[in-house]
């Protein structure tokens, strides 16, 4: 928490959302902020 976001952090989130594990996630706003927006 509290660190600057790196491109890898965004890439990991995108990869998860594109995977079968995320098949039940729809219409969400996912903030990848490193804990700055709680």
PyMOL Python script that loads the backbone (N, CA, C, O; Angstrom):
from pymol import cmd

cmd.read_pdbstr("""\
ATOM      1  N   UNK A   1       0.824  -1.183   0.000  1.00  0.00           N
ATOM      2  CA  UNK A   1       0.000   0.000   0.000  1.00  0.00           C
ATOM      3  C   UNK A   1       0.865   1.242   0.000  1.00  0.00           C
ATOM      4  O   UNK A   1       1.942   1.270   0.596  1.00  0.00           O
ATOM      5  N   UNK A   2       0.383   2.257  -0.670  1.00  0.00           N
ATOM      6  CA  UNK A   2       1.058   3.533  -0.655  1.00  0.00           C
ATOM      7  C   UNK A   2       2.218   3.666  -1.618  1.00  0.00           C
ATOM      8  O   UNK A   2       2.951   4.654  -1.560  1.00  0.00           O
ATOM      9  N   UNK A   3       2.408   2.691  -2.511  1.00  0.00           N
ATOM     10  CA  UNK A   3       3.503   2.802  -3.483  1.00  0.00           C
ATOM     11  C   UNK A   3       2.948   3.261  -4.819  1.00  0.00           C
ATOM     12  O   UNK A   3       1.751   3.140  -5.080  1.00  0.00           O
ATOM     13  N   UNK A   4       3.815   3.785  -5.654  1.00  0.00           N
ATOM     14  CA  UNK A   4       3.390   4.206  -6.978  1.00  0.00           C
ATOM     15  C   UNK A   4       3.033   2.994  -7.829  1.00  0.00           C
ATOM     16  O   UNK A   4       3.648   1.934  -7.714  1.00  0.00           O
ATOM     17  N   UNK A   5       2.049   3.164  -8.669  1.00  0.00           N
ATOM     18  CA  UNK A   5       1.606   2.091  -9.548  1.00  0.00           C
ATOM     19  C   UNK A   5       2.628   1.872 -10.657  1.00  0.00           C
ATOM     20  O   UNK A   5       3.134   2.821 -11.256  1.00  0.00           O
ATOM     21  N   UNK A   6       2.916   0.617 -10.911  1.00  0.00           N
ATOM     22  CA  UNK A   6       3.829   0.233 -11.978  1.00  0.00           C
ATOM     23  C   UNK A   6       3.013  -0.390 -13.117  1.00  0.00           C
ATOM     24  O   UNK A   6       1.920  -0.903 -12.879  1.00  0.00           O
ATOM     25  N   UNK A   7       3.525  -0.350 -14.336  1.00  0.00           N
ATOM     26  CA  UNK A   7       2.797  -0.962 -15.460  1.00  0.00           C
ATOM     27  C   UNK A   7       2.444  -2.429 -15.209  1.00  0.00           C
ATOM     28  O   UNK A   7       1.406  -2.905 -15.669  1.00  0.00           O
ATOM     29  N   UNK A   8       3.292  -3.137 -14.490  1.00  0.00           N
ATOM     30  CA  UNK A   8       3.031  -4.551 -14.196  1.00  0.00           C
ATOM     31  C   UNK A   8       1.766  -4.715 -13.354  1.00  0.00           C
ATOM     32  O   UNK A   8       1.046  -5.703 -13.503  1.00  0.00           O
ATOM     33  N   UNK A   9       1.494  -3.751 -12.471  1.00  0.00           N
ATOM     34  CA  UNK A   9       0.297  -3.827 -11.635  1.00  0.00           C
ATOM     35  C   UNK A   9      -0.963  -3.768 -12.494  1.00  0.00           C
ATOM     36  O   UNK A   9      -1.913  -4.515 -12.262  1.00  0.00           O
ATOM     37  N   UNK A  10      -0.968  -2.893 -13.470  1.00  0.00           N
ATOM     38  CA  UNK A  10      -2.112  -2.784 -14.374  1.00  0.00           C
ATOM     39  C   UNK A  10      -2.213  -4.039 -15.238  1.00  0.00           C
ATOM     40  O   UNK A  10      -3.306  -4.563 -15.451  1.00  0.00           O
ATOM     41  N   UNK A  11      -1.080  -4.518 -15.730  1.00  0.00           N
ATOM     42  CA  UNK A  11      -1.069  -5.706 -16.593  1.00  0.00           C
ATOM     43  C   UNK A  11      -1.621  -6.921 -15.852  1.00  0.00           C
ATOM     44  O   UNK A  11      -2.372  -7.703 -16.435  1.00  0.00           O
ATOM     45  N   UNK A  12      -1.268  -7.092 -14.591  1.00  0.00           N
ATOM     46  CA  UNK A  12      -1.766  -8.234 -13.822  1.00  0.00           C
ATOM     47  C   UNK A  12      -3.282  -8.166 -13.666  1.00  0.00           C
ATOM     48  O   UNK A  12      -3.965  -9.187 -13.743  1.00  0.00           O
ATOM     49  N   UNK A  13      -3.799  -6.974 -13.450  1.00  0.00           N
ATOM     50  CA  UNK A  13      -5.245  -6.810 -13.325  1.00  0.00           C
ATOM     51  C   UNK A  13      -5.947  -7.124 -14.640  1.00  0.00           C
ATOM     52  O   UNK A  13      -6.971  -7.808 -14.651  1.00  0.00           O
ATOM     53  N   UNK A  14      -5.406  -6.633 -15.739  1.00  0.00           N
ATOM     54  CA  UNK A  14      -5.994  -6.892 -17.058  1.00  0.00           C
ATOM     55  C   UNK A  14      -5.953  -8.382 -17.375  1.00  0.00           C
ATOM     56  O   UNK A  14      -6.925  -8.935 -17.889  1.00  0.00           O
ATOM     57  N   UNK A  15      -4.835  -9.032 -17.071  1.00  0.00           N
ATOM     58  CA  UNK A  15      -4.734 -10.473 -17.324  1.00  0.00           C
ATOM     59  C   UNK A  15      -5.762 -11.253 -16.513  1.00  0.00           C
ATOM     60  O   UNK A  15      -6.371 -12.198 -17.015  1.00  0.00           O
ATOM     61  N   UNK A  16      -5.952 -10.855 -15.266  1.00  0.00           N
ATOM     62  CA  UNK A  16      -6.963 -11.524 -14.450  1.00  0.00           C
ATOM     63  C   UNK A  16      -8.352 -11.332 -15.047  1.00  0.00           C
ATOM     64  O   UNK A  16      -9.116 -12.290 -15.165  1.00  0.00           O
ATOM     65  N   UNK A  17      -8.682 -10.095 -15.425  1.00  0.00           N
ATOM     66  CA  UNK A  17     -10.013  -9.826 -15.961  1.00  0.00           C
ATOM     67  C   UNK A  17     -10.262 -10.543 -17.283  1.00  0.00           C
ATOM     68  O   UNK A  17     -11.409 -10.818 -17.633  1.00  0.00           O
ATOM     69  N   UNK A  18      -9.206 -10.844 -18.011  1.00  0.00           N
ATOM     70  CA  UNK A  18      -9.337 -11.564 -19.278  1.00  0.00           C
ATOM     71  C   UNK A  18      -9.363 -13.077 -19.086  1.00  0.00           C
ATOM     72  O   UNK A  18      -9.570 -13.817 -20.047  1.00  0.00           O
ATOM     73  N   UNK A  19      -9.157 -13.542 -17.862  1.00  0.00           N
ATOM     74  CA  UNK A  19      -9.077 -14.977 -17.607  1.00  0.00           C
ATOM     75  C   UNK A  19     -10.451 -15.566 -17.290  1.00  0.00           C
ATOM     76  O   UNK A  19     -11.415 -14.837 -17.054  1.00  0.00           O
ATOM     77  N   UNK A  20     -10.519 -16.879 -17.289  1.00  0.00           N
ATOM     78  CA  UNK A  20     -11.760 -17.580 -16.948  1.00  0.00           C
ATOM     79  C   UNK A  20     -12.131 -17.388 -15.478  1.00  0.00           C
ATOM     80  O   UNK A  20     -13.307 -17.478 -15.126  1.00  0.00           O
ATOM     81  N   UNK A  21     -11.153 -17.126 -14.623  1.00  0.00           N
ATOM     82  CA  UNK A  21     -11.432 -16.922 -13.202  1.00  0.00           C
ATOM     83  C   UNK A  21     -12.305 -15.688 -12.969  1.00  0.00           C
ATOM     84  O   UNK A  21     -12.983 -15.597 -11.945  1.00  0.00           O
ATOM     85  N   UNK A  22     -12.296 -14.749 -13.896  1.00  0.00           N
ATOM     86  CA  UNK A  22     -13.062 -13.512 -13.739  1.00  0.00           C
ATOM     87  C   UNK A  22     -14.373 -13.542 -14.519  1.00  0.00           C
ATOM     88  O   UNK A  22     -14.964 -12.491 -14.766  1.00  0.00           O
ATOM     89  N   UNK A  23     -14.827 -14.709 -14.903  1.00  0.00           N
ATOM     90  CA  UNK A  23     -16.003 -14.808 -15.771  1.00  0.00           C
ATOM     91  C   UNK A  23     -17.278 -14.277 -15.112  1.00  0.00           C
ATOM     92  O   UNK A  23     -18.227 -13.936 -15.819  1.00  0.00           O
ATOM     93  N   UNK A  24     -17.328 -14.198 -13.798  1.00  0.00           N
ATOM     94  CA  UNK A  24     -18.525 -13.708 -13.118  1.00  0.00           C
ATOM     95  C   UNK A  24     -18.450 -12.214 -12.799  1.00  0.00           C
ATOM     96  O   UNK A  24     -19.391 -11.665 -12.225  1.00  0.00           O
ATOM     97  N   UNK A  25     -17.375 -11.559 -13.152  1.00  0.00           N
ATOM     98  CA  UNK A  25     -17.234 -10.123 -12.905  1.00  0.00           C
ATOM     99  C   UNK A  25     -17.780  -9.377 -14.118  1.00  0.00           C
ATOM    100  O   UNK A  25     -17.291  -9.542 -15.235  1.00  0.00           O
ATOM    101  N   UNK A  26     -18.798  -8.557 -13.882  1.00  0.00           N
ATOM    102  CA  UNK A  26     -19.387  -7.770 -14.971  1.00  0.00           C
ATOM    103  C   UNK A  26     -19.701  -6.367 -14.464  1.00  0.00           C
ATOM    104  O   UNK A  26     -20.097  -6.194 -13.311  1.00  0.00           O
ATOM    105  N   UNK A  27     -19.528  -5.390 -15.304  1.00  0.00           N
ATOM    106  CA  UNK A  27     -19.934  -4.027 -14.996  1.00  0.00           C
ATOM    107  C   UNK A  27     -19.307  -3.422 -13.756  1.00  0.00           C
ATOM    108  O   UNK A  27     -19.986  -2.719 -13.008  1.00  0.00           O
ATOM    109  N   UNK A  28     -18.049  -3.672 -13.523  1.00  0.00           N
ATOM    110  CA  UNK A  28     -17.382  -3.165 -12.330  1.00  0.00           C
ATOM    111  C   UNK A  28     -16.355  -2.102 -12.677  1.00  0.00           C
ATOM    112  O   UNK A  28     -15.805  -2.083 -13.778  1.00  0.00           O
ATOM    113  N   UNK A  29     -16.107  -1.224 -11.728  1.00  0.00           N
ATOM    114  CA  UNK A  29     -14.997  -0.280 -11.816  1.00  0.00           C
ATOM    115  C   UNK A  29     -13.962  -0.772 -10.816  1.00  0.00           C
ATOM    116  O   UNK A  29     -14.215  -0.783  -9.611  1.00  0.00           O
ATOM    117  N   UNK A  30     -12.809  -1.174 -11.308  1.00  0.00           N
ATOM    118  CA  UNK A  30     -11.757  -1.704 -10.443  1.00  0.00           C
ATOM    119  C   UNK A  30     -10.628  -0.689 -10.402  1.00  0.00           C
ATOM    120  O   UNK A  30      -9.966  -0.433 -11.408  1.00  0.00           O
ATOM    121  N   UNK A  31     -10.417  -0.116  -9.222  1.00  0.00           N
ATOM    122  CA  UNK A  31      -9.376   0.895  -9.058  1.00  0.00           C
ATOM    123  C   UNK A  31      -8.077   0.212  -8.650  1.00  0.00           C
ATOM    124  O   UNK A  31      -8.007  -0.423  -7.598  1.00  0.00           O
ATOM    125  N   UNK A  32      -7.072   0.341  -9.467  1.00  0.00           N
ATOM    126  CA  UNK A  32      -5.743  -0.178  -9.153  1.00  0.00           C
ATOM    127  C   UNK A  32      -4.936   1.038  -8.713  1.00  0.00           C
ATOM    128  O   UNK A  32      -4.274   1.687  -9.523  1.00  0.00           O
ATOM    129  N   UNK A  33      -5.004   1.336  -7.413  1.00  0.00           N
ATOM    130  CA  UNK A  33      -4.440   2.591  -6.920  1.00  0.00           C
ATOM    131  C   UNK A  33      -3.357   2.406  -5.865  1.00  0.00           C
ATOM    132  O   UNK A  33      -2.837   3.387  -5.333  1.00  0.00           O
ATOM    133  N   UNK A  34      -3.018   1.177  -5.562  1.00  0.00           N
ATOM    134  CA  UNK A  34      -2.008   0.960  -4.533  1.00  0.00           C
ATOM    135  C   UNK A  34      -2.484   1.319  -3.138  1.00  0.00           C
ATOM    136  O   UNK A  34      -1.666   1.546  -2.247  1.00  0.00           O
ATOM    137  N   UNK A  35      -3.782   1.373  -2.936  1.00  0.00           N
ATOM    138  CA  UNK A  35      -4.340   1.677  -1.624  1.00  0.00           C
ATOM    139  C   UNK A  35      -4.561   3.159  -1.370  1.00  0.00           C
ATOM    140  O   UNK A  35      -4.932   3.535  -0.258  1.00  0.00           O
ATOM    141  N   UNK A  36      -4.347   4.005  -2.355  1.00  0.00           N
ATOM    142  CA  UNK A  36      -4.533   5.443  -2.159  1.00  0.00           C
ATOM    143  C   UNK A  36      -6.001   5.836  -2.175  1.00  0.00           C
ATOM    144  O   UNK A  36      -6.350   6.910  -1.684  1.00  0.00           O
ATOM    145  N   UNK A  37      -6.860   5.006  -2.719  1.00  0.00           N
ATOM    146  CA  UNK A  37      -8.292   5.315  -2.794  1.00  0.00           C
ATOM    147  C   UNK A  37      -9.072   4.242  -2.054  1.00  0.00           C
ATOM    148  O   UNK A  37      -9.625   3.331  -2.670  1.00  0.00           O
ATOM    149  N   UNK A  38      -9.116   4.348  -0.753  1.00  0.00           N
ATOM    150  CA  UNK A  38      -9.856   3.370   0.049  1.00  0.00           C
ATOM    151  C   UNK A  38     -11.246   3.875   0.350  1.00  0.00           C
ATOM    152  O   UNK A  38     -12.022   3.190   1.016  1.00  0.00           O
TER     153      UNK A  38
END
""", "prot")
cmd.dss("prot")
cmd.show_as("cartoon", "prot")
cmd.util.cbc("prot")
cmd.orient("prot")
